[in-house]
């Protein structure tokens, strides 16, 4: 069994890519419903 003190997380962000028909409703679902955040990449 692996010692938990040696475990590290290597995922810092996840970016969902889905086709949607209503962008406003999708943003509300992910941001307000699931607690995701939006960040600018520029």
GROMACS elastic network, one bead per residue, 0.5 to 0.9 nm:
[ bonds ]
;  ai    aj funct       b0    kb
    1     4     6  0.89463   500
    2     5     6  0.86646   500
    2     6     6  0.75699   500
    2     7     6  0.79459   500
    3     6     6  0.56746   500
    3     7     6  0.72034   500
    4     7     6  0.52513   500
    4     8     6  0.86711   500
    5     8     6  0.81696   500
    9    12     6  0.78599   500
   11    14     6  0.76435   500
   20    23     6  0.63147   500
   20    26     6  0.71350   500
   21    25     6  0.88656   500
   21    26     6  0.85035   500
   22    25     6  0.55334   500
   22    26     6  0.62533   500
   22    27     6  0.87777   500
   23    26     6  0.50321   500
   23    27     6  0.60995   500
   23    28     6  0.86156   500
   24    27     6  0.52088   500
   24    28     6  0.62689   500
   24    29     6  0.86976   500
   25    28     6  0.51355   500
   25    29     6  0.62391   500
   25    30     6  0.88219   500
   26    29     6  0.50888   500
   26    30     6  0.63088   500
   26    31     6  0.84839   500
   27    30     6  0.52668   500
   27    31     6  0.57439   500
   27    32     6  0.76947   500
   27    33     6  0.89855   500
   28    31     6  0.53292   500
   28    32     6  0.50972   500
   28    33     6  0.65540   500
   28    34     6  0.88116   500
   29    32     6  0.57048   500
   29    34     6  0.64427   500
   29    35     6  0.85524   500
   29    36     6  0.89943   500
   30    33     6  0.55460   500
   30    35     6  0.63243   500
   30    36     6  0.55535   500
   30    37     6  0.81025   500
   31    34     6  0.58414   500
   31    37     6  0.58415   500
   31    38     6  0.76163   500
   32    35     6  0.55569   500
   32    36     6  0.74827   500
   32    37     6  0.89867   500
   33    36     6  0.81606   500
